[in-house]
Amino acid sequence: MITLNINKGLIRIDDWDEMEARIGFIKDLNPKNHKLSAIIGSYIRGDKIPCGLSNCHSPHGKGYIVATDDGHETNIGKDCGKRYFGVDFEILSKQFDKDIADMENRETLWTFNLQLNQVEDRIKALRQREKGADWLYKRKREITELNQGCPADIVKRINMMVKARNSLLTSAREASEKETENLENLQGKTLKRPHYIEEPVAQLMSIEVLFPENDLRAILVLDLNEKIGEFKKKNIDLMTSEELKRWVKWLKPLEEKLSLADRMVDLAKALFKPDNLKPFEFLLITPEDRTAFTAYLKTL
């Protein structure tokens, strides 16, 4: 791919023959007879091509298109540029790379700007649809925060499982003497009495919805909505190089974040099915907690 920066606009050329067909392009330029005036392009190729300087012609796959003060153009590698054009080439190549990066980043942000309404519509739909992200946020609080609808013993156990990233709900029972002895033989050490064994009760479906990295409020509200609001106040054409890089970096994972949010919303339907949460009932001791949990399950 060849990228030319001509008249403050980017032109991309795939075919090297098209580059060589440009008026003024020569493949055998003598650097002693020409003065470098500008770097107008860059290229990266899988197949190597000869350097355009008459005293070099070394093959390379990455380089620059340069223009001379008498209107000629040719291609040279970075090392040749430094060797034959010295400090001028170093200054111009750095400025060219910066200009190209800025222009490409502006293009990326302007393209995003044209799609901004669609992105906002997607976020709104994700949040407000039936059993969408806003619904999920409310339901998530009920089973992960105290005094939000679910008995404390269940909230604590779910948080333990999330922290351990373990979806298996277990129940502890006292091991018999025979079971304890068998375990001692297997482990080669003496175990305290009484010894307890964890036995599986149920598998909690879609526990990953509760993992911190899948927090849809953090993704859709605190990140995307707030950042989009900030972006809309910006003038892309007046952004500095650092601002352009920062915004493009933020933009790159946007589609991935939206896809993640969509997937979590779908998974949440399985998480908050009454049959998925009902096995936690065995943790409850008091009749009041059992009654409250039964009432909570009916709201799902």
C-alpha positions as CSV (number, residue, x, y, z in Angstrom):
1,M,0.0,0.0,0.0
2,I,1.3,3.5,-1.0
3,T,0.0,6.5,0.8
4,L,0.5,9.9,-0.8
5,N,-0.1,13.2,1.0
6,I,-0.8,15.6,-1.8
7,N,-2.5,19.0,-1.5
8,K,-3.3,18.1,2.2
9,G,-5.3,15.1,1.1
10,L,-4.5,11.4,1.3
11,I,-4.3,9.3,-1.9
12,R,-3.8,5.5,-1.5
13,I,-2.4,3.4,-4.4
14,D,-2.2,-0.4,-4.4
15,D,-0.4,-0.9,-7.7
16,W,3.3,0.0,-7.8
17,D,3.1,0.4,-11.6
18,E,0.6,3.2,-11.1
19,M,3.1,4.9,-8.9
20,E,5.9,4.6,-11.5
21,A,3.5,6.0,-14.1
22,R,3.2,9.3,-12.3
23,I,4.5,12.3,-14.3
24,G,8.0,13.1,-13.0
25,F,8.6,9.7,-11.3
26,I,12.1,8.3,-12.2
27,K,13.7,5.1,-11.1
28,D,17.3,6.3,-11.4
29,L,17.6,9.6,-9.6
30,N,21.1,10.9,-9.0
31,P,21.1,12.6,-5.5
32,K,24.1,14.7,-6.4
33,N,22.1,16.5,-9.1
34,H,18.8,17.0,-7.2
35,K,17.8,18.7,-3.9
36,L,15.2,17.1,-1.7
37,S,12.2,19.4,-1.3
38,A,9.5,17.3,0.3
39,I,8.4,13.8,1.3
40,I,5.1,13.2,-0.3
41,G,4.4,9.5,0.4
42,S,5.3,6.3,2.2
43,Y,4.8,2.7,1.3
44,I,5.0,-0.8,2.8
45,R,5.2,-3.8,0.5
46,G,5.5,-7.5,0.9
47,D,7.8,-7.8,-2.1
48,K,10.9,-5.7,-2.1
49,I,11.5,-3.0,-4.8
50,P,14.8,-1.3,-5.7
51,C,15.7,2.1,-4.2
52,G,15.2,4.8,-6.8
53,L,18.6,6.4,-6.2
54,S,21.1,5.8,-9.0
55,N,23.9,5.0,-6.7
56,C,22.0,2.5,-4.6
57,H,19.1,0.4,-6.0
58,S,19.1,-1.8,-2.9
59,P,15.8,-3.7,-2.6
60,H,13.6,-2.8,0.4
61,G,10.0,-3.3,1.4
62,K,9.4,0.0,3.3
63,G,10.3,3.5,2.4
64,Y,9.2,7.0,1.2
65,I,8.2,8.8,-2.0
66,V,10.3,12.0,-2.2
67,A,10.0,15.0,-4.4
68,T,12.9,17.2,-5.6
69,D,12.9,20.9,-6.1
70,D,12.9,20.4,-9.9
71,G,9.7,18.4,-9.9
72,H,11.0,14.8,-9.9
73,E,9.8,12.0,-7.7
74,T,11.4,8.7,-6.7
75,N,11.3,6.1,-3.9
76,I,14.0,5.7,-1.2
77,G,14.5,3.8,2.0
78,K,15.0,5.4,5.3
79,D,18.7,4.6,5.5
80,C,19.3,6.0,2.0
81,G,17.4,9.1,2.8
82,K,19.6,9.8,5.9
83,R,22.8,9.0,4.0
84,Y,22.2,11.1,0.9
85,F,19.9,13.9,2.1
86,G,21.1,14.1,5.7
87,V,19.3,16.2,8.3
88,D,16.7,17.5,5.8
89,F,15.4,14.0,5.3
90,E,15.2,13.2,9.0
91,I,13.2,16.4,9.7
92,L,10.9,15.9,6.7
93,S,10.4,12.2,7.4
94,K,9.4,12.8,11.0
95,Q,7.0,15.6,10.0
96,F,5.6,13.4,7.2
97,D,4.9,10.5,9.5
98,K,3.3,12.8,12.0
99,D,1.1,14.5,9.3
100,I,0.0,11.1,7.9
101,A,-0.9,9.8,11.4
102,D,-2.9,12.9,12.2
103,M,-4.7,12.8,8.8
104,E,-5.6,9.1,9.2
105,N,-6.7,9.6,12.8
106,R,-8.9,12.6,11.7
107,E,-10.4,10.4,8.9
108,T,-11.2,7.7,11.5
109,L,-12.8,10.2,13.9
110,W,-14.8,11.9,11.1
111,T,-16.1,8.5,10.0
112,F,-17.1,7.7,13.6
113,N,-18.8,11.2,13.8
114,L,-21.0,10.3,10.8
115,Q,-22.0,7.1,12.6
116,L,-22.5,8.7,16.0
117,N,-26.3,8.8,15.9
118,Q,-26.4,5.1,15.1
119,V,-24.1,4.3,18.0
120,E,-26.2,6.3,20.4
121,D,-29.3,4.5,19.2
122,R,-27.6,1.1,19.8
123,I,-26.7,2.1,23.3
124,K,-30.2,3.4,24.0
125,A,-31.7,0.2,22.7
126,L,-29.4,-1.9,24.7
127,R,-30.3,0.0,27.9
128,Q,-34.0,0.4,27.4
129,R,-35.2,-2.7,25.7
130,E,-37.2,-5.3,27.7
131,K,-34.8,-7.0,30.1
132,G,-32.0,-4.7,28.7
133,A,-29.0,-3.3,30.4
134,D,-30.9,-1.0,32.8
135,W,-33.0,-3.9,33.9
136,L,-29.9,-6.0,34.3
137,Y,-28.2,-3.3,36.5
138,K,-31.2,-3.2,38.9
139,R,-31.3,-7.0,39.1
140,K,-27.6,-7.3,39.5
141,R,-27.7,-5.0,42.6
142,E,-30.4,-7.2,44.1
143,I,-28.2,-10.2,44.3
144,T,-24.8,-8.6,44.9
145,E,-25.6,-5.8,47.3
146,L,-27.1,-6.1,50.8
147,N,-30.6,-4.8,51.5
148,Q,-31.5,-4.6,47.8
149,G,-34.1,-7.4,47.7
150,C,-32.2,-10.7,48.2
151,P,-31.4,-12.2,51.7
152,A,-27.9,-11.4,53.0
153,D,-26.7,-15.0,53.1
154,I,-27.4,-15.5,49.4
155,V,-25.8,-12.2,48.5
156,K,-22.7,-13.1,50.4
157,R,-22.4,-16.5,48.8
158,I,-22.9,-15.1,45.3
159,N,-20.2,-12.5,45.9
160,M,-17.9,-15.3,47.1
161,M,-18.5,-17.3,43.9
162,V,-18.0,-14.2,41.7
163,K,-14.7,-13.4,43.4
164,A,-13.6,-17.0,42.9
165,R,-15.0,-17.0,39.4
166,N,-16.6,-20.3,40.3
167,S,-20.1,-21.1,39.1
168,L,-20.5,-24.2,41.3
169,L,-22.8,-23.8,44.3
170,T,-21.7,-26.2,47.0
171,S,-22.9,-27.3,50.5
172,A,-20.6,-28.3,53.3
173,R,-21.4,-31.4,55.3
174,E,-19.5,-33.2,58.1
175,A,-17.5,-36.1,56.8
176,S,-17.8,-39.5,58.4
177,E,-14.8,-40.9,60.2
178,K,-14.3,-43.4,57.3
179,E,-14.4,-40.6,54.8
180,T,-11.9,-38.5,56.8
181,E,-9.5,-41.5,57.1
182,N,-9.7,-42.1,53.3
183,L,-8.8,-38.4,52.7
184,E,-5.9,-38.6,55.1
185,N,-4.5,-41.6,53.3
186,L,-4.9,-39.8,49.9
187,Q,-3.3,-36.6,51.2
188,G,-0.7,-38.1,53.4
189,K,-1.5,-35.9,56.4
190,T,-3.7,-35.8,59.5
191,L,-7.0,-33.8,59.2
192,K,-8.7,-31.9,61.9
193,R,-12.0,-33.3,63.3
194,P,-14.7,-32.6,62.5
195,H,-13.7,-32.5,58.8
196,Y,-16.1,-31.0,56.3
197,I,-16.7,-31.9,52.7
198,E,-18.0,-29.6,50.0
199,E,-20.7,-31.2,47.9
200,P,-22.1,-29.8,44.7
201,V,-25.7,-28.4,44.8
202,A,-26.1,-26.7,41.5
203,Q,-24.4,-24.9,38.7
204,L,-25.2,-21.1,38.5
205,M,-25.8,-20.3,34.9
206,S,-24.3,-17.2,33.3
207,I,-22.3,-16.1,36.4
208,E,-20.0,-14.2,34.1
209,V,-22.6,-11.5,33.9
210,L,-21.6,-10.5,37.4
211,F,-17.9,-10.3,36.7
212,P,-16.4,-6.8,37.1
213,E,-15.2,-6.6,33.5
214,N,-18.8,-7.2,32.3
215,D,-20.3,-4.4,34.3
216,L,-22.7,-2.8,31.8
217,R,-23.2,0.4,33.8
218,A,-19.4,1.0,33.7
219,I,-19.3,0.2,30.0
220,L,-22.5,1.9,28.6
221,V,-23.0,4.8,31.0
222,L,-19.7,5.7,32.7
223,D,-17.6,4.9,29.6
224,L,-19.5,5.2,26.3
225,N,-22.2,7.7,27.1
226,E,-20.0,10.0,29.0
227,K,-17.2,9.8,26.4
228,I,-19.6,10.4,23.5
229,G,-21.0,13.4,25.3
230,E,-17.4,14.7,25.6
231,F,-16.5,13.9,22.0
232,K,-19.6,15.7,20.6
233,K,-18.2,19.0,22.1
234,K,-14.9,18.6,20.3
235,N,-13.8,20.0,16.9
236,I,-12.0,17.2,15.2
237,D,-10.1,19.5,12.8
238,L,-8.7,21.5,15.8
239,M,-7.5,18.4,17.8
240,T,-3.8,18.1,18.6
241,S,-1.9,15.0,17.7
242,E,-2.1,13.7,21.2
243,E,-5.9,14.3,21.3
244,L,-6.3,12.5,18.0
245,K,-4.3,9.5,19.2
246,R,-6.2,9.4,22.5
247,W,-9.6,9.5,20.9
248,V,-8.7,6.9,18.3
249,K,-7.4,4.6,21.0
250,W,-10.7,5.0,22.9
251,L,-12.7,4.3,19.7
252,K,-10.9,1.1,18.7
253,P,-12.6,-1.3,21.2
254,L,-16.0,0.4,20.9
255,E,-17.6,-2.3,18.7
256,E,-16.2,-4.9,21.0
257,K,-17.7,-3.2,24.0
258,L,-21.1,-3.0,22.3
259,S,-21.0,-6.6,21.4
260,L,-20.0,-7.6,24.9
261,A,-23.0,-5.6,26.3
262,D,-25.3,-7.3,23.9
263,R,-24.0,-10.7,24.9
264,M,-24.3,-9.9,28.6
265,V,-27.9,-8.8,28.2
266,D,-28.7,-12.1,26.5
267,L,-26.9,-14.1,29.2
268,A,-28.7,-12.3,32.0
269,K,-32.0,-13.8,31.0
270,A,-30.6,-17.2,32.0
271,L,-29.0,-15.9,35.2
272,F,-32.2,-14.4,36.5
273,K,-34.5,-17.3,35.9
274,P,-36.1,-18.4,39.1
275,D,-35.0,-22.0,38.6
276,N,-31.3,-20.8,38.3
277,L,-31.4,-19.0,41.7
278,K,-33.8,-21.2,43.6
279,P,-31.0,-23.7,44.7
280,F,-29.5,-20.9,46.9
281,E,-32.6,-21.4,49.2
282,F,-30.8,-24.1,51.2
283,L,-28.5,-21.3,52.7
284,L,-31.4,-19.6,54.4
285,I,-32.1,-20.4,58.1
286,T,-34.9,-18.2,59.2
287,P,-38.5,-18.4,58.0
288,E,-38.4,-14.6,57.3
289,D,-35.5,-15.0,54.9
290,R,-37.2,-18.0,53.2
291,T,-40.4,-16.0,52.7
292,A,-38.4,-12.9,51.4
293,F,-36.5,-15.1,48.9
294,T,-39.7,-16.8,47.7
295,A,-41.2,-13.3,47.2
296,Y,-38.1,-12.2,45.3
297,L,-38.1,-15.1,43.0
298,K,-41.7,-14.3,42.0
299,T,-40.6,-10.9,40.8
300,L,-38.2,-12.4,38.2
